[in-house]
């Protein structure tokens, strides 16, 4: 305990340096702005800004990216409440009651409980990360190649099965990402693989390029082609404050939302969507009398407070598997992992020993960032609302320019620009036909690592696949994979059978 507190104090000393505070503030402000603008999100923004990893010191850039990630979660609730248009998937549930509150002249209370709930959940979850992550890292050091390969298999399966409309489409997207990860020189045999004679593919396909193409460029193309004519109407913004009764109804929902959100953030593909829906259902079930009647009518403040807390707790919890196991449980976490890889830093159980100053500065910056975001979101909410009036054509033109400059700046290669544009068009097709993009990024990043762990495991087992079932932990993980693939289908069939007989 004392050792953790000592390292955390060292992290605060690093994070509180003027330059790192400036990066944290810039990340929080930019993240909030991105969260407010409908259609954009932290994954798009971090993907666009990944090229700065070649110019900025690792600790500063990770603090910056974490600020963007956090800020987008705070800002996403603004559009949900005022526009009924979630800025992030995690704020979809917030729109259910928040927009009704805004329609009834209580937008200020909804925005206040959202911002304060995000602060409470983010702070509590950061405390849990502080004490939980180092302990998990100690146990993770004991895992061998068979366990790591099976752990990545769990990540592949959950990302593919949970995201999107169908498991088949998710698996197809995953295979596309894994295929991209095979391109280039084999690290073990030094053989050239799947380059089609293109010299630019010799070093593999850049994760930064794929992320920018599939997120930033796709977002601009898709909105230009399909959503460019949508007109948004903004509800009137009332004074941002809560009454004593609203405080009384909000704080239990904040704590319950935090308790629901944190565990889901720590599991692969847990995401923030499931705990926000669970939180909403819980608050609706626990409400009584007039409070219960306000759900679905005038707007219940618990229906905003709980899901927002669950959302931010889940987002904070993604750092636990990212830092301790090197496993991203969200799209943005996957892009953050690629940012670490750009610096030659391998996330995993050794990270707390090899890059302890970076890790603890990042964790300390979360405490600082939470305070910054509370200050940015409550008094300055009127400023963020004005961003909603930015014309869409100029906004997406700016995104394309920024993406082009960033990608070209990596290698000064025109080929990279053509590849980025091609990936952008591929992303439009995938989005149009409900193919999830997240498995592509996860497959591209974790694919080569999984291949290396599988080869090492096979070497340990002297060429026998039994090495994966002879070890208890790897066998347990394989059973989890099987359950993820089988149980949802059994439940769907049971539901269909029930409906048919009813």
Secondary structure, 3 states (H helix, E strand, C coil): CHHHHHHHHHHHHHHCCHHHHHHHHHHHHHHHHHHHCCCCCHHHHHHHHHHHHHCCCHHHHHHHHHHHHHHHHHHHHHHHHHHCCCCCHHHHHHHHHHHHHHHCCCHHHHHHHHHHHHHHHHHHHHHHHHHHHHHHHHHHCCCCHHHHHHHHHHHHHHHHHHCCCCHHHHHHHHHHHHHHHHCEECCCCCCEECCCCCHHHCCCCCHHHHHHHHHHHHHHHHHHHHHCCCCCCCCCCCCCCCCHHHHHHHHHHHHHHHHHHHHHHCCCCCCCHHHHHHHHHHHHHHCCHHHHHCCCCCCCCHHHHHHHHHHHHHHHHHHHHHHHHCCCCCHHHHHHHHHHHHCCCCCCCCHHHHCHHHHHHHHHHHHHHHHHHHHHHHCCHHHHHHHHHCCHHHHHHHHHHHHHHHHHHHHCCHHHHHHHHHHHHHHHHHHHCCCCCHHHHHHHHHHHHHHHHHHHHHHHCCCCCCHHHHCHHHHHHHHHHHHHHHHHHHHHHHHHHHHHHC
